[in-house]
Amino acid sequence: MKNIEKMLTNLSDEFSSIFGKSVSEENYIQIDLSENQLIKLNIDPSDSDQLSNYITEFSKSNENKIPYGGYLEKRNLYQRSNHFSKNAVENRNIHLGLDFWANAETSVFLPYAGAVHSFANNKNLGDYGPTIIMKHEVLGDDFYSLYGHLSEDSISGLKVGDYFDKGTEIAKLGKYEVNGNYPPHLHFQLIVDLQNYYGDYPGVSTLFDLGYYRYNCPNPNLILNINNKTKL
């Protein structure tokens, strides 16, 4: 399998804002939404209002910065939906992307030039809702990026093969009603081998499968470079 992680690490140290140039690196702040943290805070992961209130207050208490994080974070957010149950004894609960929590209709900007590979509206409870997958090339090798929990308008009129330069607006965040019933946010994920998926790809792994997915879905911060790419 291609070592995209190594290539991306050596490609650029330049910060790239997923929400556009008006949002500086200092406007992002990491948030912990792990299973242990939500238990500690007594937040019911099945209650979107509780989760939304916590994220909102966290942002307010940190100068209204945009909360982000979650790569390889073990979460209990997915227990409410059998979409994340692999079998009777093992659930998918390890997050494979970065989440960025912001208001619905917030614009999403492409951090690396590429073409639309596919898109779909994944409507299961707790799923991505409207989703776009972009295909990119780095030093002669392909990789993919996934943008989940978008607005329905984001995929209306979109065409496979449409090309976008770095820094181009490609989508907007969706509301609860269309984004899988989450507080509005972006799920951003890198993928090396898309495995014949179309408009969808697992964003959460079981512990058993993590060895593969950790390699196939490298840290998205490798191309965003928020607060030093070695972190997260």
ZIUR-V621169 format. One record per residue. N is the residue number from 1. SS is DSSP state (~ for helix, > for strand, _ for the rest). OMEGA is omega as a letter, one per 40 degrees, with the letter a starting at -180 (none if undefined). BURIAL is I if it has 9 or more other ideal C-beta (glycine too) atoms within 8 Angstrom, else O. Layout:
n = {N	N}
ss = {SS	SS}
omega = {OMEGA	OMEGA}
burial = {BURIAL	BURIAL}
This chain:
n = {1	2	3	4	5	6	7	8	9	10	11	12	13	14	15	16	17	18	19	20	21	22	23	24	25	26	27	28	29	30	31	32	33	34	35	36	37	38	39	40	41	42	43	44	45	46	47	48	49	50	51	52	53	54	55	56	57	58	59	60	61	62	63	64	65	66	67	68	69	70	71	72	73	74	75	76	77	78	79	80	81	82	83	84	85	86	87	88	89	90	91	92	93	94	95	96	97	98	99	100	101	102	103	104	105	106	107	108	109	110	111	112	113	114	115	116	117	118	119	120	121	122	123	124	125	126	127	128	129	130	131	132	133	134	135	136	137	138	139	140	141	142	143	144	145	146	147	148	149	150	151	152	153	154	155	156	157	158	159	160	161	162	163	164	165	166	167	168	169	170	171	172	173	174	175	176	177	178	179	180	181	182	183	184	185	186	187	188	189	190	191	192	193	194	195	196	197	198	199	200	201	202	203	204	205	206	207	208	209	210	211	212	213	214	215	216	217	218	219	220	221	222	223	224	225	226	227	228	229	230	231	232}
ss = {_	_	_	~	~	~	~	~	~	~	~	_	_	_	_	_	_	_	_	_	_	_	_	_	~	~	~	>	>	>	_	_	_	_	~	~	~	~	~	~	_	_	_	_	_	_	_	~	~	~	~	~	~	~	~	~	~	~	~	~	_	_	_	_	_	>	>	>	>	_	_	_	_	>	_	_	_	_	_	_	_	~	~	~	>	_	_	_	_	_	>	_	_	>	>	_	_	>	>	>	>	_	_	_	_	_	>	>	>	_	_	_	_	>	>	>	>	>	>	>	>	>	_	_	_	_	_	_	>	>	>	>	>	>	>	>	>	>	_	_	>	>	>	>	>	>	>	>	>	>	_	~	~	~	~	_	_	_	_	_	_	_	>	>	_	_	_	_	>	>	>	>	>	_	_	_	_	_	_	_	_	_	_	_	>	>	>	>	>	>	>	_	_	_	_	_	_	_	_	_	_	_	_	>	>	_	_	_	_	~	~	~	~	~	~	~	_	_	_	_	~	~	~	~	_	_	_	_	_	_	_	_}
omega = {a	i	a	a	i	a	i	i	a	a	a	i	a	i	i	a	i	i	i	a	a	i	a	i	a	a	i	i	a	i	i	i	a	i	a	a	a	i	i	a	a	i	i	a	i	a	a	i	i	a	i	a	i	a	i	a	i	i	a	a	i	i	i	i	a	i	i	i	i	a	a	i	i	a	i	a	a	a	a	a	i	i	a	i	a	i	a	a	a	i	i	a	i	a	a	i	i	i	i	a	a	a	i	a	i	a	i	a	a	a	a	a	i	a	i	i	a	i	a	i	a	a	i	i	i	a	a	a	i	a	i	i	i	i	a	i	i	i	i	i	i	i	a	i	a	i	a	i	a	i	i	i	a	a	i	i	i	a	i	a	i	a	i	i	i	i	i	i	a	a	i	a	a	i	i	a	a	a	a	a	i	i	a	i	i	i	a	a	i	a	i	a	a	i	i	i	a	i	a	i	a	i	a	a	i	i	a	a	a	i	i	a	i	i	a	a	a	a	i	a	i	i	i	i	i	i	i	a	a	i	a	none}
burial = {O	O	O	I	I	O	I	I	O	O	O	O	O	O	O	I	I	I	I	I	O	O	I	O	O	O	O	I	I	I	I	O	I	I	I	O	I	I	O	O	O	O	I	O	I	O	O	I	O	I	I	I	O	I	I	O	O	I	I	O	O	I	O	O	I	I	I	I	I	I	I	O	I	O	I	I	I	I	I	O	I	O	I	I	O	O	O	O	O	O	I	I	I	I	I	I	I	I	I	I	I	I	O	I	O	I	I	I	I	I	I	I	O	I	I	I	I	I	I	I	I	I	O	O	O	I	I	I	I	I	I	I	I	I	I	I	I	I	O	O	I	O	I	I	I	I	I	I	I	I	I	I	O	I	I	O	O	I	O	O	O	O	O	I	O	O	O	O	O	I	I	I	I	I	O	I	O	I	I	I	O	I	I	I	I	I	I	I	I	I	I	I	O	I	O	O	I	O	I	I	I	O	I	I	I	I	O	O	O	I	O	O	I	I	I	I	I	I	I	I	I	I	I	I	I	I	O	O	I	O	O	O}
